[in-house]
Amino acid sequence: MKETITRTCQMDDWIFEVKMVRALKVRRYGEPYSAVASLTTNGDQVYIDSHLSVNNEELTKDDFMTIYRFCESLGMKHISYDRIKNGIKTSKMVDIIENQYPKPNIRLVK
């Protein structure tokens, strides 16, 4: 079973909802980080607003898969982002397959 992260919590008469996340690429919080990404949620979709790295490196496949797993744990269904390569901007959307369909209600029968 995968860990899920709650996107909302309630305190008194307020409900707090995760809408924006700042992700840091670093082994331990507080140490200098090598990359930062901003993610914004809207419904069941996450948009990667920005990605900056120390050496101007692109987001690696491993980095993207870490973001993918995080979004999966939030219950998101899609990740979208814009990419500029050779001066041409393209938009991409990736489905989070694990969250596309309702989970079957499985009961064990004795």
N, C-alpha and C positions, 0 to 999 in steps of 0.2 A: 504494500500500500504506500502511495506517495503522500508526503506531507502537504497539507493545504494551508494557505495563509488566509486569514479572514480579512476581507476588504473593508468591513465596517465594524464599528463598535459603538456602544451607547454609554454615555455618562450623563446622569441626570436627565435633563430635557434636550440633550444634544446627541445627534448621531454623527460620528466622524467617519468619513469615507476616504479611502486611499485614492487619490486622483493623479498624483505626481510622485515619481520615485527618482531619486538621484542614486545611480549605481557607481561605485568606485571599484576599480581593479587594484586590489591590494590584499596581501595575506592577512594583515592585522589592522583593525581600525585604528586610526591615529598616525600610522606610518605614511610616508609619502606614497602616493598612488601613481600608477603608470598610465591610467586612462579613466575617463569619466563618461557616463552616458546619462541622458535624461529621458525618462519614459513617462508618457501621459496616458491615463486610461480613460476610455469613453465607452460605457456599456460593456460589451464583451470583447473589446478591441484595445490593444496597446499600440501606441505610436512612439517609435524611437525618435525623439525630437532632435537629439544631437549626440555625437560621439567625438570626443577629442582625446588624443593620446600624446604622450610626451614626445615621441619621435615621429609624429604624424602618420602612424601606422593605421592601416585599415582594421576593422573589426574582423578577428579571425573566426573560423568556423567553430572552434571551441568556445570562444567568447560568446558568439551568437547562441550556441546551444545552452550555455549557462543562462542567458537571458530568456531563452525559450522555456527552460525548465521552471524558472521563476514565474513567468507568465502563466504557464500551465498550472502551477500551484495556486495562483490567484483565481483560476477558473476561466481565464480568458480563452477566446476561440480564435483570435487572429492577432498577428503582429504585422504592422505596416511601417515602412520607412522609405525615405527618399535617398537616392544615391547619385552622386555626381562622378562620372567617369569620363575622362577626355573632354571635359566641358559640357557633357550632355547629362541632363537630369532625368532619372527614371524613378518611378514609384514601384515599390514591391509590396506584396501582401503574402504572408505565410500563414497557412492554416495550422492551428494547434490541433492535430488529429485526435489526440486523447480527449479533447473537450468538445468535439463536434457533435457527438450523439449522446442522448441520455444514457446513463449507466443502467444496465439491466438490473432489475430487482431480483436477486438470486436468494432463494431460501433453501436451506438444507432440510430435507425431509427424512425423518427417522423411520 
